[in-house]
Amino acid sequence: MTSIPRAAPPDTTRRRAPLYALYTANIISAVGDVLMFLAVPWFVLQTTGSIARTGVTAFFSTAAVAASALLGGGLVDHIGFRRASILSDLASAVGVALIPLFYALGMLPFWALLALVFVAGVLTTPGATARSALVPDLAHLAGARLERVSAMTDGLSRVSRFIGAPLAGVLIAVIGTSNLLWLDAASFAASAALIGLAVPRLAAARPAEGEATGAKGIHGYLANLGMGIRFIWRDPLMLSIIAVIMVTNLLDAGYSEVLVPADVRQVFGSPVVLGALVAALGGAGFVGTLIFGAVGHRLPRRLTLGIGYTIGGAPRFFALALVPIVPVLVVVHAVSGLGISPVNPLFDTIAYERVPAETRARVFGAITAGAWIGSPLGGLLAGVLATWAGLPATLLGFGAVYLLATVSLLVNPALRGMDRKREAGVGAG
C-alpha cells in the first residue's frame, strides 16, 4: 500500500533552503489567514450587531474550506504540488482583495460578503493542501526527521497566530477591518513568490499502482476523489482520529468564529483582548511544538494525543463562560496551546507514514474535508444557540461535548496501533 522510500540523498544534495522557504511561505500565509480570521467576524459584528449573522458568515467560510479540500485534492495531485500552491495563492490574493475593494466602492451588502468569503475559502484551501503535500519530499531533500518537520510546520502555523492575532487586534482598532484585508491579500502574493522562486520542481505526482489511468474527464476526477475517501474509510486508526477532529473542529469553529468574538465584544469591548487570547493559544502552541519536535519521537503516541487533546480543548470553553477575567483567560489559553500542540504533528506524521506519495494530495484533501466537514455547522449552531440560550450556556455545552470527544481517544481500541510506525511513503511531489 505504501511506496518504498528512496535512499537518503548524499550530504552534498541535502538542501534545506527549499524546506525553509516552505516554512516562510506558510508563516506569511498563516499570518494573513489570522488577519482575515479575526477581521471578518469583527466586521460583521460591527456592521450588523448580529451574532446570528456572524454564525452564518462562519458557515460560508468553513463550508468553502471543506468543499474545496474534498474536491481540490485530485486537481492538486494532477498539476503538481508546487504549481498548485503558487496558483492557489495568486488566486487567493485576488479573491481576498475583492472584499475591501467592494466595501470601498459601497458594493458590499451582506449577501455579497458571504459570497466573497466563500470564494476566498475555496481559492485558499488547495494551496494549503499542496504545501502540506510538499512536506515529506522537502524533509527528505533536507535529510530531516519527519516528526521534527511535521512539528515545525505546525508550530510555525501556531506562532503565526501569536504574531498575527495581536497585530490584527491593533490594526482593527487603528486602520479598520476592511483595510486589514488588503494586508491579507498581499500575504498570499508573497507566499506564491517564495514557493515559485525557492522551491524546486519535483517529479509530478503519479497515479496509484493498480488504478485505471485511462479514465478522463468527470469520471476520472470522481474516481480520484473516491480513492482518497476509500483510503481513509479502510484505515480504522485514521478514520477514528478524523472523526474526533471533525467533532472538535465543529466546536472550535463555533468557538473561534462566533462565541469568542461575540463574548469579547460584549464583555470587554476591545479587539485587543481577542487578539491576546488567540496569541496566547498560538504562542504557547508554538513552544509546545518545539518541545514535541525535540522529544516527540520518544513519546507514546496514543497517550500524548489523548491527554494533550483533552488539556488543549474543553478548558478554554469553560474558562470563557465562568471566569471573565483577562489574565486568567490568557493563562488558560496558553496552557491549552501547550496541551494541544502535539495533536497536529502527531496526526500529520501518522498520515505521512501511511499514505503513498502518488496519492498524497487526494488523501490529504479528503482528510482536510473530513476534518472540516462539520465546521460550517459549528459556526451556524453557535450563532443560533448563543442567540437563544445565551453565550455562557452555549460555551458550557460546547465544552462538555469537546471533553467527551477527546477523552474517547484514550479508550478507542482502533488507536492501539498508533505506536507501531510504518515506513513513510516519501515520493515525488
Secondary structure, 3 states (H helix, E strand, C coil): CCCCCCCCCCHHHCCCHHHHHHHHHHHHHHHHHHHHHHHHHHHHHHHHCCHHHHHHHHHHHHHHHHHHHHHHHHHHHHHCHHHHHHHHHHHHHHHHHHHHHHHHCCCCCHHHHHHHHHHHHHHHHHHHHHHHHHHHHHHHHHCCCHHHHHHHHHHHHHHHHHHHHHHHHHHHHHHCHHHHHHHHHHHHHHHHHHHHHHCCCCCCCCCCCCCCCCCCHHHHHHHHHHHHHHHHHCCHHHHHHHHHHHHHHHHHHHHHHHHHHHHHHHHCCCHHHHHHHHHHHHHHHHHHHHHHHHHHHHCCHHHHHHHHHHHHCHHHHHHHHHCCCHHHHHHHHHHHHHHHCCHHHHHHHHHHHHCCHHHHHHHHHHHHHHHHCCHHHHHHHHHHHHHHHCHHHHHHHHHHHHHHHHHHHHCCHHHHHHHCCCCCCCCCC
